[in-house]
């Protein structure tokens, strides 16, 4: 059963130098309360795995503005000019990953795979330093799994056992990230009693969730 956790304790679990995954697409499906608290915490030298860096005033964009990341693995950073500034100055390493490839690399980690093969990125900067395999006459990049110390997710609904539902596009990267981190902390918009979520509607089972933020 997932444990309830205070905001202070959730923030305290994120240590300098860790790799964190944050669910969301331009903050839709992100755990905003936790991220805001991390922005005020002073934790630093983090590696962030996410779809995008949102905006300077929102979500992980606040942490980026505070220079709390040493590396970001993402598909898009255009909403936060500070990301480009830090990258060009050498303060921040950015690894760009095509969006579908990013999801598959996370899924590979969660499902115990050694990587995924994709033609996306062949002949571009994305392919630099990566192994190219030929299968049945076609070339593919070997993209290796992405795993994190902690995943921070923002479900629409959680029950007392940690079963999760994501409404609409908020499911984005959240569902695969829940499988690919040593510790999973969620900040639900709504809590319900166990049994109120129909089994067939559960998108992330409670066995994958370690902590639920108290509100």
N, C-alpha and C positions, 0 to 999 in steps of 0.2 A: 504493500500500500504506500502511495506517495505521502511524504511528510509535508506539513505546512511549515512555511519558513517566513521569517520577518524580512522586511526590506534590508535592514542592516546586515542580517546574516547572509542574505543572498549576495549582496555586494561584497561582503568579506570573503566569499568563496573565490572571487576573481582576483588572482595574484599577478604581480608583475611578471611579464614574460610568457604568460599563458597564451594559448590559441583559443579563441572563442568563435562560435557561430552565432549569428543573430538572424532570426527569421524576419521575413518582411519584404515587401516590394514598395519602395518609396515610403517606408514606415507602415504600410498597411499589413497588419499581422505582426508588428513588432511589439515587444514588451516595453512600452514607453517609460513606465515608472522606474523600472530597473535601469534602463539605459540612462535616464536623466540622473539617477543617483550615482551611477558609475562615472558620469561626466564630472560630478562634484567630488569624487572620491580620491582623485590623484593617482589611481592605478595607471601604470605606464608600460611601455615596451610590449604591447600586446600585438598578436597577429589576429586579424579579423577576417573571417570568411563570411561573405554576405553577397546578396545580389547587387546591391548598390550602396552608395554612401549618403543617400537621401539628400537633405539640404542643410546649410550651416546651422539653422536654428532648430533642427528636428532630428530625433533619433541619434544614430551613430554619427551623424554630422557634427553634433556638439562635441563628441569625444575626439573626432578628427580635428576640429578647430583647436582643441586643447592639446594637440600633439601627443595623444595617448597611444597611438599605434606606430609600430615600427614597420609593419607590413600589412597590406590589404590584398586579399584575393577576392576579386569581384568582377562583374560584367560591365559595370557602368559607374563612373565617378563624376559625370558631367554636371550634376546638381550642386556640387561643392567645389568651387574654384580653389579652395584651400588645398584640396587633394593634389591638384596639378602643381600648385606652388611648392608644396612639400616634396613632391616627386621630382620636380626639376632641380630643386636645391640639394637633392640627395638625402634629405631627412627621412623620407618615406619610400619604401619599396612597394611598387604596385605590380601585381601579377594579374593581367587581364585574362579572363576565361570566358569564352562564348557561353551564353546563358544556359543552353541545353546541356553543354558539356559540364558546366558547373554543377548542375543538378545531378548528372550522372556520376560525377566523381564523388559527390557526397553519398549518393546511393551505393556506390561501389564499396565505400568504407563501411556503411551500415549493414550491407549484406555479405560482407566477408569476401569480396571479390578482389582480385589483384589489380584491377584497372578496367578501363573500357576502351574499345577501339572505335574511332570516329574519323571520317574524312574531313570534318570541319576544322579549318585552320591550316590545312596542308598548303604549303607554298607561301605562308604568311609568317609574321613575327611570332604568332602563337606556337608555331612548330619548332622554334629555335631550341636546340638542346634536347629535343624529345626523340624517342625511338619511333621509327617508321617501320611498320610491318606490312608485308604484302600477303594477301589472302585471296586465293582464287583470281589472281591477276589484278586485284585492286589494292591500292595503298591506303593505310590507315595510321593515324597517330595513336600511340599508346598513351592514354591519359590516366595518371595514377590517382588512387583514392585520396580523399580529403577527410581528415578526422580532426576533432577538436577536444580540448580538455573539458569545455563547458559549452552547452547550447542554451541559448536564451530565446524562448519562443512566446508568441502572443496568441493563444487560442481564443476563439469566441466563447466557448463553453468548456468547463471542466467539471467532472463530478468528484466526489470525495475520494475515489480511488485513483484519480489522475487520468481517467479516460477523457480524450479530447475531441472536440468538434471545431472545425474551422469553417466559417461561413464565407461563401463567395470566393473571391480571389485571395483572401487572407491565408488560404492553405499554402499558397506559393511554395517556398522552400521549407516551410516549417515541418511538414510531414517527413521529409527525408532527413532533415537535420536531427530529428528526434532519435534516429537510429544510429547516428554517427558521432556521438560525443560520450565521454566518460560519465559526465554528469549533465542531466537535463533539468532546467529550471523553467517553469512556465508562469506566465502572468495572465490569467484568464479575465476576460471582460465580465463573465458571469459564472457563478458557482451553483451547482445543483446537487441534489442528493444522489447517491449511488442508485442506479436503476432508472433514473429519469431520462438517461440517454439510451435509446434503443440500440441493442448490440450492433445492428447493421449500419447504424449511423456513426459509430466510433471510427475516427480516422487515424488516431494514434492511441494504442492501448496503454492503460495505466502502468503496465509492467516496464514501459520505456521511460516513464517520468519519475524523477527522483524527488523533486520539490515543487510545491505549489505556493506561490506568493500569497501571504495573508493580506487581506484588504480591510 
